[in-house]
Amino acid sequence: MTNVLPSAETVVVISAFALIYMLVLLKKTLQGKFDLYDFLMLSMVAIIPAGFTLFPGLAYLVSHLTGVVFPFVVMFGALFLVVFAFMHNMTARLHKLERQNCALIQEQSLLALELKTKDSGQPGG
């Protein structure tokens, strides 16, 4: 197992991306466009590569512990898990909204029918 340190340029680029991306996410979270769960999940897209770049010893330790030869494979696996968890949560929320929408449409239809029945039952309506 050899520990290869990333170049200074790589550290600067990854750090700049992580910082800018996290600031944009934080701004959108504070504006109410994202909730805390979304902020945490989306921030992992910046934190995981930054962690692997800034702490290469930790990256090699994790790859050694998992039995994977190349640390970047572990990193992409972790990123895949984050994306999968995020998509799973989004799908669940979308399905919940779909059920709520269906219930609201049914309720609105019943209210419209009740209103129509009431209006047709009154003389001069």
Residue pairs with C-beta under 8 A, 6 or more apart in sequence:
1 60
1 64
3 56
3 57
3 60
4 56
5 56
6 14
6 53
6 56
10 53
11 53
11 54
14 49
14 50
14 53
14 54
15 50
15 53
15 54
17 46
17 49
17 50
18 46
18 47
18 49
18 50
21 43
21 45
21 46
22 43
22 46
22 47
25 34
25 39
25 42
25 43
26 39
28 34
29 35
29 36
29 38
29 39
34 42
37 89
38 86
41 82
41 85
41 86
41 89
42 86
44 78
44 79
44 82
45 79
45 82
45 83
48 75
48 78
48 79
48 82
49 75
49 79
51 58
51 59
52 58
52 59
52 71
52 72
52 74
52 75
56 71
59 71
59 74
59 75
60 71
62 71
62 74
63 69
63 70
63 71
63 73
63 74
66 74
68 74
68 77
119 125
